[in-house]
Amino acid sequence: MDPLESASPLSQAITTETPHAVATPTPASAPVPPTPAAPARGWSMRGVTTLLFSLTCFLSVFVIGAWAAPQLAARWRAVEARAEADAAYQRRRAELRAEADAADERLQLLDKRLDLVTLGFRDVVRKVSPCVVNLTSYADAREPANKAHKDFPKVRDPDTNEEILLAGSGSGIIVEPEWVLTNYHVVAAASKVRVTFASGRTIVVPEERIKTDPMTDLAVLHLPAAPPGVLREDDEFKVEFGNSDTVERGDLVLALGNPLGLKHTVTHGIISAKGRLLDRYDAVEVLQTDAPINKGNSGGPLFDQRGRMIGVNFAIASDTGFSQGIGFAIPSNTAKDVYDQLKTHGEVIRGYLGTELAELPHEQAQKWTTMGAVRVGKVTSGEPASKAGDKTGDVILSYNGEQLSPVYALRHLRQLIMETKVGQKAQLEVIRGGQRQTIDVTVGKRPPDVGAKR
């Protein structure tokens, strides 16, 4: 076949359109390259796939953006809110610090003006705690049973392991080395008393080393000079007495003792009243406090805000048997006088006339005085009043020139008599047969077994 006849139309076109070109014949052995096909019209599969992929990516980005936008916005708002909260916290903290610093400055100024503030009680407690002891009284179980012992529980004596009666418990005050002050009713039935110091060490005090004064409900324990197993430092502390005459209502006080066996419990309150006279212990005008006092506080101290003892806790007024905010303490001035006498003489020496006395009703006393008056009952023969010529029926108006109180005149007169030194002369202003007269009497010594009403 002629090579020109087998040429492709494109070759023919080239030959026709380029007359000046020289045609070069194709060698017989070389294959003729294929003619590229013309592009097809419409969408190819590859194009559709690409389009779908692009559309999917776009939609994915759109959906993710639509979902993430609120989250990002919320997150941004949370970050802003947190930043605002942190700023507000920092401002408030700065305000609190400024307020605290200002308050501290005011308190420092206030502390300079006051003797003590509430926080000062911490040091008061540290100061006085070593002076307070716990007392446990025991009665001999081998003694014949009596009314005082019948209700005492039986326990084992920690020293001898023998059966013994638990007669009571309370608190005490180390007044000076070897000497402890407490209440009479804490040790009244005791054959021995175990004293437990703040350190936890103990010592046993036998009955013969206990001196009591039932009229004031006070007692003194003389510790052994060289107690075995007890360091001398345990009782080398001593309490500081305050002046109970200067105490006023509203003064802050602390009570320290062993209520219900809870050792060294501290309570606080104020002086609620002073000059109280109780029916059972009407020989002494006592202090009233709202500091909680319970069983076991008896014999413990009542301190002022400087750690000075102003009273000895001994009783409460309650219809439950537990503290209801009405407690009583023997004034420190009375306690100091009784302590000194018990330590020195083994007893309290009081004045005595030897008469039975009864308070005159106010309407009868008004015949002779605007104050109080006391009628003389039985006069004991051989006693000071009898020797001075005092007689039954006499009405006493004054004692040593001091008129009797219109309230509790009998108690007032008894206190005046008991406070008079033995052997000292006293002058009584009396009404006898409707006439005033004076009687001079030499005061005698009150027997320890005489009741409080004489």
JOUR-V596899 format. One record per run of one state. SS is the DSSP state (A for helix, B for strand, O for the rest). FROM is the first residue (numbers start at 1). TO is the last residue. Records with the same first field share a line. If there is no record, write none. Layout:
SS->FROM-TO, FROM-TO
This chain:
O->1-8, 18-44, 114-117, 140-152, 157-162, 177-178, 188-191, 197-201, 214-217, 223-231, 236-240, 242-243, 247-251, 258-258, 262-264, 277-285, 290-300, 304-308, 317-326, 346-350, 353-354, 360-361, 366-371, 373-373, 380-383, 389-394, 400-401, 405-408, 420-424, 433-434, 443-443, 446-454
A->9-17, 45-113, 118-131, 184-187, 207-209, 232-235, 244-246, 259-261, 332-345, 362-365, 384-388, 409-419
B->132-139, 153-156, 163-176, 179-183, 192-196, 202-206, 210-213, 218-222, 241-241, 252-257, 265-276, 286-289, 301-303, 309-316, 327-331, 351-352, 355-359, 372-372, 374-379, 395-399, 402-404, 425-432, 435-442, 444-445
